[in-house]
Amino acid sequence: MSSDPFFVTPKIKKRKPMTSGDVTSNGKKVKTQNGENIPQTKERVTRSKKKLADEKIDQEEKNLSSEDEIGPGGIDDMDFDNDNDEEEKSDEDENNMETPTEKRRRLAKQYIESVKKELDAAEFDAAEIDRDLIAERLKKDALEQTGRAHRIIADTFSFPIEDSNVKSGRHELTVTCVAVAENGQIFYTGSKDASIIKWDLVSGKKLHTFPGGRKEVKNFDGHTNHVLSLAISSDGKYLASGGIDKKINIWSVKENKLLKCFTQHKDSISSLAFRKGSNQLYSASFDRTIKIWNIDELCYVDTLYGHQDQIMSIDTLSRERCVSAGARDRTCRLFKVIEEKQLILRGDVKVVKRDNQTFMEDSIDVVEMIDEDNFLSGGNSGTISLWNIGIKKPIFVYRLAHGIESEGTIPLAYWITSLAIIKYSDLFVSGSWDGNIRLWKIANNFKSFVPLTQITMIGFVNSLKFATVIDEKVFLLAGIGQEHRLGRWQKIKKAKNGWRLIELPLKKKEE
């Protein structure tokens, strides 16, 4: 049964809301958002449809341009292999079509490009090498500053040493101390005649004399008694001298004049040492104290206490610390200035029996630092001791290093009167009055040392220093006298008061 149209509910069509751009097809006026009535004509309707079509075309052109740039689907969908194959095919076609001249030109260009690449690679390697060298130098400097850099040089010298390698100079009385500038151009000698003489190291000529004065003279620019110690600053600007007159004199190396005189010590000045790379000065005295001075400002800084007897020797390197020898308190002390601490290292007191004679460590008279962690000491028992600051006792002891003196009624050991070492190396020397300067080699592990050779030297070897000149020659400077630097209890008449400069020859390449 067909439904009656009368009973069918008609569908109501919803009209879309009108906007300002909407128009009707019958040309009636509609209101826009600003309330104006716009007549709707066929021309306006056609124009609006055309505008919509133009916008659609513009959008399609944009889509096509984006596809041309990265391809449809994005960069991940691109086929690179296909492109390379096509390029290779095109290159082959071009090569087949080129003339012999064009081929030679193309091969020449390729060769030039390959050479350029090799040169660029070589420059890169050179830069790498430069960086490696700089890094190695910085590492070496850092190791030296921390006291961990060592040079193995003892086996590079040729022995024995000929007399032609020895120069000499004279003093009126016993030479008690020597000092060498780090640049290896000049050196100084001090004597019991209270004078200090400046010398040229290469030629051995006398350059200047700072004369000594009499004890009765109060205001005198110099020393009025025995000079016991000399030290030159690392920059070569200042010379410090000290002696029995209890004065520390600071001299200008360039102008050869006195800059300052310190009189704070209450007894003789036995030893002086400049901190490496600085103008900080350490002074040791028989008054059992160590004083610190700022030579840049020419002023006193601090006093270090601890020793129970006269301080005989002192040495320092780069760090703000020093090692000292306390004579009959039989201790070496490491003073840590910044930390305000000190380490006490007690000497070897074991009895040594030889030829039915007994020898015992009675006094530690000289110290010499190898590096920041190791040092050497010597005393009146003839013993040379090797120390490490981490151990309170010597790690190695060489007794009677210069033998026994048998001329007197009572046999005595030859004292160790002086020590010197090429800093941060394995070579050191020792002096006494047995007629020889002895050279020693330290083991690589710094746990022992052995004798290398000896150099004949008549007299008391009161002071020893190494010097290195510009062309890397190594010299040993010795201060020689008929008497010990601290007394007159013994005299060697055959000896000549003065200095000896010994060149240590290097081995030839054939050796």
PAMIMAR-291403 format. One record per atom (N, C-alpha, C, O): residue in one letter; x, y, z. Coordinates in steps of 0.1 Angstrom, whole numbers, plus 5000, padded with zeros to 4 digits. Last residue first. Layout:
BEGIN
AXYZ;...
END
This chain:
BEGIN
E630950645209;E630950575222;E629650525226;E629450455236;E630350795188;E630850665185;E630850575198;E630650455197;K629651035199;K628550955194;K629050815191;K628250725193;K631451095230;K631251105216;K630251005211;K629950905218;K630251225261;K630751115253;K630551145239;K629551205235;L631251545273;L630251455269;L630851345261;L631851365254;P633251665301;P633051635287;P632051525284;P631851435292;L632851915323;L632551765322;L632251735307;L631251775302;E635252135334;E634252105323;E634051955322;E635051875322;I635752305363;I635952175356;I634852155346;I633652155350;L637352545380;L636252525371;L636552405362;L637452415354;R638252625413;R638552545401;R637252525393;R636152495399;W639552895433;W638452815428;W638952735416;W639952765410;G641552925463;G640952975451;G639752895446;G639152825454;N644552845478;N643252905480;N642752965467;N643453045460;K646052535473;K646052675469;K644652735470;K643652675465;A647752295494;A646552345487;A646752495484;A647452575490;K649852235510;K650052215496;K648852275488;K649052305476;K648952275536;K649852375531;K649952355516;K650252455509;I646152245552;I646752165541;I647652275534;I647152345526;K645252245586;K645652315575;K646452225565;K647352155569;Q642852255612;Q643652175603;Q644052265591;Q643252345586;W641352445626;W641952335633;W642852245625;W643552165631;R639952665619;R641352655615;R642152545622;R643352545625;G636552675604;G637652675615;G639052665609;G639252665597;L634752665583;L634252705597;L635352715607;L635052755619;R636052575561;R635352705560;R634952755574;R634752875575;H639352445566;H637852425566;H637252565567;H637752655573;E642052565545;E641452535558;E639952505556;E639352535545;Q642952615520;Q643852535529;Q643252495542;Q643752415549;G640252565496;G641052635506;G642052545514;G641952425514;I638052605469;I639152535475;I639852625485;I639952745483;G635052555453;G635752655462;G636752575470;G636352495479;A634252455420;A634652415434;A635352525441;A636252595435;L631952385395;L632752495402;L632952445416;L632052415423;L631552215366;L631552195380;L632452305386;L633652305383;F629552255336;F630752285344;F630552255359;F629452265364;V628452145305;V628252135320;V629552155327;V630552095323;K627052305277;K628152245283;K627952245298;K627352345304;E624952425263;E624652305270;E625952235275;E625852115278;D625552675254;D625652565244;D625552425251;D626052325246;I625152835277;I624152835266;I624252715257;I623252665253;V626052635306;V626152745298;V625252725286;V624552625285;T625552535339;T625252495325;T625252625317;T624452715319;A627152435369;A626752545360;A626552485346;A627352395341;F627152325403;F627052295389;F626652415381;F625852505386;K629252375431;K628052415423;K628252365409;K629352365403;L630652345464;L630552285450;L629252335444;L628152345450;S632952415489;S631752445483;S631752395468;S632852395462;N635352325501;N634352385509;N633052415503;N632052425510;V637552105501;V636552135491;V635352195499;V634452115503;F640852165511;F639452145515;F638452195505;F638552305500;G643252005489;G642752105497;G641352075502;G640751975499;I643351895455;I644151905468;I643552025476;I643352135471;M641751675436;M641651815441;M642251825454;M641751765464;T640851465410;T641951505419;T641751645423;T641651735414;I637751315408;I638651415402;I639651465413;I639251505424;Q636250995401;Q636751095410;Q637751195403;Q638351155393;T633250815394;T634650845392;T635050955402;T634250995410;L630850685406;L631150695391;L632650705389;L633350625383;P629250495432;P630350595427;P630550575412;P630550465407;V625650485434;V626950425433;V627950525428;V627650625422;F622650475453;F623550545444;F624850475445;F625150405454;S619050415458;S620450395461;S621250475451;S620750545443;K616550475451;K616650405464;K618150375467;K618450305477;F615550585427;F615950675439;F615950595452;F615550655462;N615250435405;N614150425415;N614450515427;N613650505436;N617650475392;N616450535386;N615250535396;N614350615395;A620350575414;A619550475407;A618250545402;A617750635408;I622850825409;I621650785416;I620850685408;I620650705396;K626250835409;K625150815401;K623950765409;K624150665416;W628951075417;W628050965420;W626850955411;W626451065405;L632251175421;L631051185414;L630251055416;L630850945416;R634451345444;R633851215439;R632451245432;R631651325437;I637451495445;I636051525444;I635451395438;I635851355427;N640251435466;N639451395455;N638051455456;N637451465467;G641651475490;G642351485477;G641551465465;G642051465454;D640151475512;D640951355510;D641751365497;D642551265494;W638451655521;W639851705520;W640751585518;W641951585521;S635451675501;S636051655515;S637451715514;S637751805506;G632451655482;G633751705485;G634151685499;G633351675508;S630451505456;S630751535471;S632151575472;S633051535464;V627851525432;V629251525436;V629351555450;V628451615456;F625451355411;F625851455421;F627251425425;F627851325421;L622851275387;L624351305389;L624551395401;L624051505401;D620251255379;D620851145386;D622351155389;D622951065393;S618151545383;S618951455376;S619451345385;S619151335396;Y617051775395;Y616151685388;Y616951585379;Y616451555368;K620151965394;K618751945399;K617951855389;K618051865377;I623051825399;I622351885388;I620851855391;I620451745390;I624351885432;I623651805422;I623151885411;I622752005413;A626751875458;A626151955447;A625551855438;A626051745436;L628251925490;L627551835481;L626951935470;L626752045472;S630951925514;S630151985504;S629451885495;S629951775493;T632251775534;T632251915535;T631351985525;T630952105528;I632151495551;I631551545539;I631351695540;I630451745547;W635251405566;W633951465566;W633451495552;W634151505543;Y636951105568;Y636851235561;Y635451285561;Y634551225556;A637250975601;A636550965588;A636751105581;A636551205588;L640350915617;L639050985616;L638550975602;L639250965592;P642650765639;P642050765626;P640650825626;P639850795635;I644850945658;I643550875659;I642850885645;I642650985640;T647151065649;T647250955659;T645950875660;T645950755663;G646851125613;G646851155627;G647051035636;G647050925632;E646550985589;E647751065592;E647951095607;E649051095612;S644250875580;S645150785588;S646450865592;S647250795598;E640950905573;E642150985575;E643150915585;E642750895596;I639050705552;I639550735566;I640850805565;I641750775558;G636550785526;G637550705533;G637950755547;G637150835553;H634350905516;H635650955512;H636850885519;H637950935519;A632250755528;A632250785513;A633650835508;A633950805497;L631450625551;L632850645548;L633050665533;L633950605527;R628450475538;R629250515549;R630750535544;R631150465535;Y625550555524;Y626850515520;Y627850575530;Y628150695530;V622150465527;V623350525534;V624650465528;V624750345527;F618750515520;F620050455516;F621150535522;F621150655523;I616750635532;I616350515525;I617650445519;I617550325515;P616750765566;P617350755552;P616950625545;P616850515552;K613450815580;K614850765581;K615450765567;K614650755557;K610850885574;K611550965585;K613050925587;K613750985594;I609550935543;I610150845552;I611050915562;I611850995558;G608851135525;G607751055531;G608250945541;G607350885547;I611051255516;I610351325526;I609151245532;I608651285542;N613951045514;N612651075508;N611751145519;N611751095530;W617451055511;W616251075519;W615051085509;W615151135498;L620650925515;L619650955505;L618250945512;L617950855519;S623751035529;S622450965530;S621551015520;S621551135516;I627150965534;I626151035525;I624850965526;I624850835523;T629451005561;T628250935555;T627451025546;T627251135549;G631451105575;G631751065562;G630650995555;G630850925545;S630751205599;S631151065599;S631551015586;S631850895584;N629851465595;N631251445599;N631751305601;N632851275604;G627651435565;G628051475579;G629551445582;G630351405573;G625051505542;G626351455545;G626751505559;G626351615563;S622151425522;S622851485533;S624151425535;S624451315532;L619751485496;L620951415501;L621451495513;L621151615515;F616251415487;F617451505489;F618551425495;F618351305499;N612951425472;N614151355476;N615351455478;N615451555471;D610851585464;D610551475473;D611851405478;D611751335488;E611651775446;E610851825457;E610551715467;E610151745478;D615051675441;D613851725436;D612951755448;D613451765459;I617451695456;I617451635442;I616251685435;I616351735424;M619051935477;M617751875472;M617951815458;M618551885449;E621351885502;E621251925488;E619951855483;E619851725483;V623151975532;V621951905525;V621951965511;V622352075509;V625551925558;V625251975545;V624051895539;V623951775541;D625951815584;D626551945580;D626052005567;D626152125565;I625151645612;I624751655598;I625051805593;I624551895599;S627251465634;S626751595630;S626351585615;S627051525607;D627751195641;D627751295651;D627151425647;D626551495656;E627650865635;E627150995630;E626951085641;E626251065651;M630750705642;M629350725645;M628950865640;M629650955640;F633050445642;F632650575636;F631150585638;F630350495635;T635750265655;T634350295656;T634050435651;T634650535655;Q638150025644;Q637750155648;Q636250175647;Q635550115639;N639049785633;N638949795648;N638649935653;N638949975664;D638449845606;D639849835611;D639949855626;D640749925631;R635449965615;R636349945604;R637749945609;R638150045615;K632050005623;K633349945627;K634149915615;K633749845606;V629650235630;V630350175619;V631750135624;V632550215629;V626550265646;V628050265648;V628650185636;V628150075632;K623850475635;K624450335637;K625950355638;K626550435631;V622350695631;V623250695643;V623850565645;V624450535656;D621150885605;D621650755609;D622650755620;D623650825619;G618751145615;G619951085608;G620250955613;G619850905623;R615351205611;R616451175620;R617551105613;R617251005605;L613251455602;L613851335597;L615251315604;L616151395603;I610351615607;I611651585613;I612151455608;I611451355610;L608551865590;L608851715591;L610251705597;L611151765592;Q606352125599;Q607752075596;Q607751925599;Q607151875608;K604052385589;K604352255594;K605852225591;K606452285583;E602552585575;E603152605588;E603352475596;E603052465607;E601852565549;E601052485558;E601452505573;E600752465582;I603752735538;I602352765537;I601552695547;I600652745554;V606252605545;V605952745549;V604452765549;V603952825559;K607452335557;K606352365548;K605852505552;K605052515562;F610652225562;F609752325566;F608752355555;F609152395544;L612251935571;L611551995559;L610452095565;L609452055571;R615351875586;R613951925587;R613451985574;R614052065568;C617451635599;C617151715588;C615651755589;C614851675593;T619351595629;T618151595622;T618151675609;T618951775608;R621351625649;R621351505640;R619951485633;R619451375632;D622051825664;D620751765668;D620451645659;D619451575660;R624551905653;R624551795663;R623151755669;R623051675677;A623152005623;A624351975630;A624251865640;A623851755637;G620652025608;G620752075622;G621952035630;G621952035642;A619852135576;A620652035584;A620952095597;A621452215598;S616752165558;S617852215565;S618552105573;S617952005576;V614652255531;V615252145538;V616552205545;V617252275539;C611652435525;C613052425525;C613452305533;C612752265542;R608952575505;R609452485515;R610952475514;R611552505503;E607252645482;E607552725494;E607852635505;E607052615514;R608852495453;R607752505463;R608152595474;R609352615477;S611352485439;S610252575435;S609152595445;S608652705446;L613852445464;L613552445449;L612352535446;L612352655450;T616552475488;T615152485484;T615052475469;T616052495461;D618552435517;D618352425503;D616852425500;D616052395508;I621152475541;I619752495537;I619652485522;I620552525515;S623252415570;S623052415556;S621552425553;S620752375561;M623452425598;M624652435590;M624352455575;M625252515568;I622252565627;I621852515613;I622952535604;I623452655602;Q622952445660;Q623252535648;Q622752475635;Q622952355633;D620152285675;D621552315674;D621752415662;D620752445655;Q617552225673;Q618052235686;Q619552265686;Q620152275697;H615052365651;H616252295653;H616852325667;H616552435673;G612752535652;G612652395653;G613952325657;G613952235665;Y611252815634;Y611952755645;Y611852605645;Y610952545638;L611353075611;L611052935613;L611952875624;L613152895624;T609953395604;T611053315611;T610553175613;T609453155618;D609253615577;D608953525587;D610153455593;D611253465587;V610053865562;V608753795561;V608453715573;V607453735579;Y611754175555;Y611654055563;Y610253995562;Y609254075562;C612454325523;C611854325536;C611854185542;C611954085535;L612654395495;L613754415505;L613254425519;L613554515527;E610854335476;E610454445485;E611554485495;E611454575503;D612254135465;D611654235456;D611354355464;D611454465459;I612953975486;I614054055481;I613454165471;I614054265469;N611653875515;N611153915502;N612154015496;N612154135500;W612853605535;W612953745531;W612353765517;W612453675509;I612853415564;I612453425551;I612353575547;I611953655555;K615153235585;K614353345582;K614053355567;K614853315559;I615652985609;I615553015595;I614653135593;I613553135598;T617752945638;T616552985632;T616752995616;T617853005612;R620052905653;R619052795653;R617752835646;R616752775649;D622053085651;D621153115662;D619953015662;D618953035669;F623453025629;F623852955641;F622952985652;F623052915663;S621053015602;S621953085611;S622352985622;S621652895625;A619853065569;A620052975580;A621153035589;A622153085583;S617353215548;S618653225554;S618753135567;S617753135575;Y615853235517;Y615853165529;Y617253175535;Y618253165528;L613953455496;L615253415501;L615153345515;L614353395523;Q612353505466;Q612153475480;Q613453405485;Q613853305480;N612053545440;N613053625447;N612853615462;N613153705470;S611753255419;S611153355428;S612353435434;S613453385434;G612753035407;G611653105400;G611053215408;G610053275405;K613552875437;K613652875422;K612452945416;K611352915420;R614553075465;R613552975459;R613552985444;R613553095438;F617953095474;F616853155468;F615853045463;F616252945457;A619753055504;A619152985492;A617953065487;A617053095495;L622553025526;L621553105520;L621053035507;L621752955501;S624152965558;S623752925545;S622553015540;S621753065547;S625053095581;S625752975577;S625452935562;S626252885555;I625653375598;I624853335587;I625553215581;I626653235575;S626053395634;S626653385621;S625553325611;S624753245614;D623253555652;D624553475651;D624953465636;D624353525628;K620853675651;K621653695663;K623053625663;K623753635672;H619453845623;H619953725629;H620853765641;H621553865641;Q618854105613;Q617954045623;Q618453915629;Q618053885640;T620054275594;T620854235607;T619954175617;T620254175629;F620554325560;F619654275571;F620554235583;F621554165581;C621054575537;C621754495547;C620754455558;C620254545565;K620854645502;K620254635516;K621054555525;K621754455520;L622454705480;L621054745480;L620454755495;L619754845498;L625654775468;L624854715479;L623454785479;L623354905478;K626454705433;K626354795445;K625454725456;K624654645452;N626554625406;N627654595415;N627654685428;N628654735432;E624554645387;E625254775391;E626354755401;E627154845404;K623854375384;K624054455372;K624954585376;K625854615369;V623454275410;V624354205401;V624754295389;V625954305385;S623254435440;S622754445426;S623754375417;S624954425416;W623054245471;W623754325461;W623054325447;W622354235444;I622454235504;I621754215491;I622454305481;I622454425483;N623854065532;N623954175523;N623254145510;N623454035504;I623253995564;I622853945551;I622954065542;I622054155544;K625453955592;K624754035583;K624453955570;K625153875566;K627153835610;K625753825613;K624853915603;K623753935606;D629853795605;D629453925610;D627953945612;D627454055616;I630053555592;I630253555606;I629853695612;I629553695624;G627653595565;G628953555571;G628853565586;G627853575593;G626253615532;G626153615546;G627453565552;G628153495546;S624653755503;S625853705510;S625653715525;S624953805530;A622953745472;A622853755487;A624053695492;A624553595488;L622353925443;L623253835450;L623053855465;L623153975470;Y619853965417;Y620353985431;Y621353885435;Y621253765432;K619253895391;K619354035394;K619954065408;K620654165410;G618753635381;G620053695380;G620253835384;G621253905381;D616453505385;D616453605374;D617753675372;D617953755363;S617053355408;S616853285395;S616853385383;S617353345372;S619753495428;S618353475424;S618253415410;S619153425402;I622553335443;I622053425433;I620653395429;I620253275428;A624353335474;A623253275466;A622853385456;A622853505459;L626853235498;L626453315487;L625253245479;L625153125479;S628453225530;S627453175520;S627153275510;S627153395513;L630553325546;L630253185547;L629253135536;L629253015533;V633153545550;V631953525542;V631653375541;V632553295537;H634553675579;H634453565570;H633153555563;H632053565569;N633954025582;N634453905587;N634253795576;N633853825565;T632654245572;T633754275580;T634354145587;T635154155596;H631254305540;H631354225552;H632654255559;H633654305553;G629754625530;G630354495527;G630454415540;G629854455550;D630054915536;D629254855526;D629854725522;D630554715511;F629954995570;F630754955559;F629954885549;F629154795553;N629955115600;N629255145587;N630155115575;N630955205571;K632055015617;K630554995619;K629755005606;K629054925603;V635054865619;V634354955611;V632854925613;V632454805610;E636354655632;E636054775640;E635154875633;E634554965639;K636854455614;K635754435623;K635354565631;K634254585634;R637354595580;R637854545594;R636654535603;R635554595601;G636054455550;G636454565559;G636954505572;G636854385574;G636454345515;G636054325529;G636654435538;G637554505534;P635254445483;P636254425493;P635654405507;P634554455510;F634154305456;F633554365467;F634454345479;F634454245485;T635254335423;T635654285437;T634854375447;T634854495446;H634754205390;H634554305400;H634854245414;H634754125416;L635854025371;L634954135367;L634854245377;L634854365374;K638453815361;K637853885373;K637054005367;K637654085360;K637953545338;K638453675342;K637753735353;K636553715355;G637053315326;G637753305339;G638253435344;G639053435354;S635553295303;S636953335302;S637753315315;S638953305315;V633053195313;V633753135301;V635253165301;V636053075298;L632453335337;L632553185337;L633353135325;L634153045326;D633953605353;D633353555340;D633553405339;D634653365340;W633253685387;W634053625377;W633253605364;W632053575365;K633553875417;K632753845405;K633553795393;K634553865390;I634253815450;I634753845437;I633853795427;I633353675428;I634253945483;I633453865473;I633953915459;I634054035456;S636053925514;S635853975501;S634953885493;S634853765495;A636953815538;A635753905538;A635353965525;A634454045524;D638853625537;D639353765537;D638153865537;D638453985535;K637553385533;K637753425547;K638353565548;K638453625559;S635253455505;S636453405512;S636553445526;S635753525531;G633253365476;G633453435489;G634553375497;G634853255495;T632653415442;T633353345452;T633453425465;T633753555464;Y630353385415;Y630953465426;Y631653365435;Y631253245437;F629953395379;F629853325392;F630553415402;F631353505398;I628153415347;I629053475357;I628953375370;I628053305371;Q626753265329;Q627653365324;Q628653405334;Q629753435331;G624553085334;G625853035331;G626853135326;G627853095320;N622053155342;N622353175327;N623753125324;N624153125312;E622153135369;E621453025361;E621753035346;E621652935339;A625353195384;A624153245378;A623553135370;A624253055363;V626653035413;V626653045399;V625353095394;V624353055399;A628853065441;A627453075436;A627553105421;A628453185416;V630752945469;V630652985455;V629152995451;V628352925458;C632852975499;C631552955492;C631653005478;C632453085475;T635452995509;T634452925517;T633152895510;T632452805514;V638752995502;V637453025496;V636452935503;V636652815504;T641253135523;T640453015519;T639153065513;T638453155518;L642753435508;L642553335519;L641653225514;L641253225502;E643053545483;E644053565493;E644053465504;E645053405508;H642453335454;H641953425465;H643153445475;H644053355475;R642553265419;R643153275432;R642353365441;R641753465436;G641353005396;G641553145400;G641953155415;G641753055422;S641352775368;S641552815382;S641652965384;S642053035375;K640052495349;K640552635350;K640652665365;K640052605373;V640352195332;V640252255345;V640852395344;V641952415339;N640852045310;N639452085312;N639252155325;N638152195329;S643351955310;S643052065301;S641652115303;S641352225299;D643351725326;D643751855332;D643451975324;D643252085329;E640451525319;E641851565317;E642151705323;E641151775326;I638551285336;I638651415331;I640051465330;I640851445339;P638050935324;P638351045334;P638451175327;P638451195315;F634650995312;F635650995323;F636850905319;F636650815311;S632051165297;S633151085295;S634251105306;S634551215309;F628451145303;F629751215304;F630851115302;F630750995305;T626151005303;T626451075291;T627751145291;T628251195281;D625350895327;D626150805317;D626450875305;D627050815296;A623851095339;A625151055345;A625950975335;A627250985335;I621351155331;I622451215323;I623751165328;I624851195322;I618051165331;I619051055332;I620351095324;I620351075312;R616151385348;R616951365336;R618051265339;R618751275349;H612751405359;H614151365362;H614851345348;H614251295339;A610051555376;A610751535363;A612251505366;A612851575374;R608751615399;R608651475394;R609351455381;R609251345375;G608251865410;G609351785414;G609351645410;G609951565417;T606352035400;T605951945411;T607051855416;T606851775425;Q607852165381;Q607352245392;Q606852155403;Q606952195415;E608451945364;E609552015371;E609052095383;E609652095393;L605851885355;L606551785363;L607751855370;L608051815382;A605352125340;A604552085352;A605151985361;A605151995373;D607252105320;D607352215330;D606552185342;D606952215353;K606251865308;K607651865314;K607751985324;K608251955335;K603851955298;K603851845308;K605251845315;K605251815327;L604652145281;L603852185292;L603852075303;L603952105315;R605951985262;R606752085270;R605952125282;R606552145293;E603851825253;E604951755260;E605751855268;E606151825279;A602252025241;A601751945252;A602851875260;A602751875273;I604052095221;I603652195231;I603052125243;I603452165255;L604051855206;L605251915212;L604952015223;L605652015234;D601351835199;D601951735207;D603251785214;D603451755226;R601152065182;R600352055194;R600951945204;R600951965216;D602951985162;D603152105170;D602452105183;D602952135194;I601551765152;I602951745158;I603251865167;I603751855178;E599351885142;E599151785152;E600551765160;E600551765172;A600452045122;A599752105133;A599652015145;A599752055156;A601351835106;A602351925112;A601751995124;A602352015134;D598951725098;D599851645106;D600851735113;D601151705124;F597951935083;F597251895094;F598151815104;F598051825116;E599851935062;E599752055071;E598952015084;E599352065095;A599151695051;A600451715057;A600451825066;A601051825077;A596651745041;A596751635051;A598151655058;A598151635070;D597251935022;D596351975033;D596551875044;D596551905056;L598751775005;L599351885012;L598551935024;L599051955034;E596751594996;E597951545003;E598651655011;E599051635022;K595051774982;K594551704994;K595651645002;K595651655015;K596751864962;K596251964972;K595751894985;K596051934996;V597051624948;V598151684954;V597751784965;V598351784976;S594351594938;S594951494947;S596151544955;S596351524967;E594251824922;E593351814933;E593851714943;E593751734955;I596151754902;I596351874911;I595451864923;I595951904934;Y594851534891;Y596151514898;Y596451634907;Y596851614918;Q592551654880;Q592351554890;Q593651534898;Q593651514910;K593851814860;K593051874871;K592851774883;K592951814895;A594851614844;A595751704851;A595051774863;A595651784873;L592551494835;L593451414843;L594351504851;L594751474862;R591551704819;R590751654830;R591651574840;R591451594852;R593551734800;R593251844809;R592451794821;R592751844832;R593351494787;R594551524794;R594351644804;R594851634815;K590751524777;K590951414786;K592251444794;K592251424806;E591051734759;E590151754770;E590451644781;E590351674793;T592751594741;T593151724748;T592351744760;T592851774771;P591051394731;P592251364738;P592751484746;P593251464757;T587551484737;T588751474728;T589951434737;T589951454749;E584651314750;E585651414751;E586851384741;E587151264738;M582851104749;M582651204739;M583851304739;M583951384729;N583450954771;N583550894758;N583450994746;N584050974736;N582851134791;N584251094789;N584451034775;N585451044769;E580051154789;E580851274786;E582351234783;E582951294774;D579350894796;D578950944782;D579851064779;D580351074767;E580250904822;E580850804812;E580550854798;E581450854789;D578551094833;D579951114833;D580651024822;D581551074815;S576050964830;S576251094823;S577751124822;S578251174811;K576450754847;K576250724833;K576450854825;K577050844814;E576750894871;E577850814866;E577650784851;E578650794843;E574150994873;E575251084872;E576451014866;E577151064858;E572650764876;E572350854864;E573550944862;E573950974851;D573650674900;D573750594888;D573650674875;D574350664866;N572850874917;N574250854915;N574450774902;N575450804894;D570050844916;D570650964911;D572050944908;D572550994897;N569750594927;N569350614913;N569950734907;N570350734896;D570650644953;D571350554944;D571050574929;D571850564921;F568650804964;F569950864960;F570750774951;F571450824942;D565550864964;D566350754959;D567650814955;D567850854943;M563550974992;M564351004980;M565250884976;M565750824986;D562150955015;D561650875004;D562550894991;D562150834981;D563251135033;D563450995035;D563050905024;D563650795022;I562351385024;I563651345021;I563951195023;I564851135016;G558851355013;G559951405021;G561251345017;G561351265008;G556651314996;G556851215007;G558051255016;G558251185026;P558051434967;P556851394974;P557151284984;P557951194982;G560851654971;G560251534965;G559051494973;G558851534985;I561951884978;I562351774986;I561751644981;I561951534987;E561252054955;E562452074964;E562851954971;E564051914970;D558951964943;D560151974935;D561351984944;D562451944940;E557151984964;E557451854960;E558751854951;E559551764951;S556852264965;S557452194976;S557852054973;S558952004977;S555552304940;S556952364942;S557652294954;S558852264953;L553052184944;L553952134934;L555452174936;L556352104934;N552052344964;N552252204967;N553252144957;N554152064961;K551752584950;K552652574961;K553052434965;K554152404968;E549852514931;E551152544926;E552152544938;E553352494936;E547652474948;E548152364941;E549552384936;E550452304936;Q547252744956;Q547552634966;Q548152514959;Q549152454964;D546452864932;D547652904939;D548152794949;D549352774950;I544052734926;I545152714917;I546452754924;I547452674923;K542452834947;K542652684947;K543852664938;K544752574941;E542353104941;E543053064953;E543352914953;E544352874958;D540853094917;D542253134917;D543053094929;D544153054928;A538353004926;A539152914917;A540652954917;A541452874917;L537653224941;L537853094948;L538653004939;L539552934944;K537353414921;K538353434931;K538653304939;K539853274941;K535253304906;K536553314900;K537653334910;K538753274909;K533153344925;K533553204921;K534953204915;K535753114917;S533153624925;S533453554937;S533853404934;S534853354940;R532253684899;R533553734904;R534053654916;R535253614917;T529653574899;T530753514890;T532153554895;T533053474894;V528453744917;V528553604920;V529653534911;V530353454916;R528553984904;R529253974916;R529453824920;R530453784925;E526953924881;E528353964879;E529153944892;E530353894892;K524453884893;K525153774886;K526653804884;K527453714885;T524254064925;T524054054910;T524753934905;T525553874912;Q522954184953;Q523554064948;Q523154044933;Q522054024930;P523654484969;P522854414959;P523654304954;P524754314950;I524054505004;I524754494991;I523854424981;I523454314984;N523554715031;N522854625021;N523554635008;N523754735002;E525554705061;E525154765048;E524454665039;E524754545040;G526454605085;G525054645084;G524654705071;G523454745069;N528854495088;N528754635091;N527354685089;N527154815090;Q528354235079;Q528654255093;Q528554405097;Q528154435108;T525554275055;T526954235059;T527154255073;T526154305080;K522454155043;K523154245052;K524554185055;K524654065057;V521554135008;V521754075022;V522554175030;V523254255024;K519354154980;K520354214989;K520354145002;K519354105008;K519153904954;K518653984965;K519754044973;K520853994974;G520053744934;G520353884932;G519753964943;G519754094942;N519653474936;N518553544929;N518853694929;N517953774924;S521753364949;S521753344935;S520653424928;S520753444916;T523353554975;T522253464970;T522253464955;T522753564948;V526453544992;V525453604983;V524453504979;V524653384980;D528853605018;D527853515012;D526853605003;D526553715007;G530553755032;G530953735019;G529853655011;G529953624999;S529553775058;S529653895050;S529953875036;S529653955027;T527253485059;T528453565063;T528553685054;T527753715045;M524453305071;M525053395061;M526253465067;M526253505079;P524252965079;P524253105083;P525053185073;P526053145067;K522352745059;K523652775064;K523552925068;K522953005062;R519152595067;R519952695059;R521252735066;R521252745079;K517852275066;K518452385073;K519352475065;K520052425056;K514852155053;K516252175051;K516752295059;K516152405059;I512551925065;I512852065066;I514452085063;I515152025071;K510451705047;K511751735053;K512051875053;K511951945043;P506851665055;P507951715046;P509251745054;P509251785065;T505351365063;T505851495069;T507051545060;T508051475058;V502551225047;V504051235048;V504551375053;V504151475047;F499851235042;F500351205055;F501851205057;F502251185068;F499751295015;F499151395025;F499651375039;F499751465047;P500651085001;P501551205003;P500951305013;P501651395018;D500150775015;D499450885010;D500351005012;D500851035023;S501950485004;S501650595014;S501050715008;S501450744996;S500650194990;S501450314989;S500950424999;S499750435002;M500849885000;M500050005000;M500950125000;M501750155009;
END
